[in-house]
Amino acid sequence: MSRPLDIVLGALVRHGCDPHRSGDGWVARCPGPGHEPGDGNRALSVVEAPDGHVLLKCNGTTDDAQPRLHLAPPLRAEEHA
């Protein structure tokens, strides 16, 4: 079975969000409302927690980004502070 991080990164790639490494995590274009495709703004940060959960943080609302990535429980990403 794939790691949750690999699943989330794959979903971001499929949605044209262009994830890139940044420090200990990743940044990507946010698929949520208010972010135009191809705007180049990497507003979404993606972090793998020590327990393997994937945490998403956007300067918009992560609740709107998650469904657009078609993530299903229990691999659902969670918002981090």
Rosetta blueprint (number, residue, H / E / L):
1 M L
2 S L
3 R L
4 P H
5 L H
6 D H
7 I H
8 V H
9 L H
10 G H
11 A H
12 L H
13 V H
14 R H
15 H L
16 G L
17 C L
18 D L
19 P L
20 H E
21 R E
22 S E
23 G L
24 D L
25 G E
26 W E
27 V E
28 A E
29 R L
30 C L
31 P L
32 G L
33 P L
34 G L
35 H L
36 E L
37 P L
38 G L
39 D L
40 G L
41 N L
42 R L
43 A L
44 L E
45 S E
46 V E
47 V E
48 E E
49 A L
50 P L
51 D L
52 G L
53 H L
54 V E
55 L E
56 L E
57 K E
58 C E
59 N L
60 G L
61 T L
62 T H
63 D H
64 D H
65 A H
66 Q H
67 P H
68 R H
69 L L
70 H L
71 L L
72 A L
73 P L
74 P L
75 L L
76 R L
77 A L
78 E E
79 E E
80 H L
81 A L
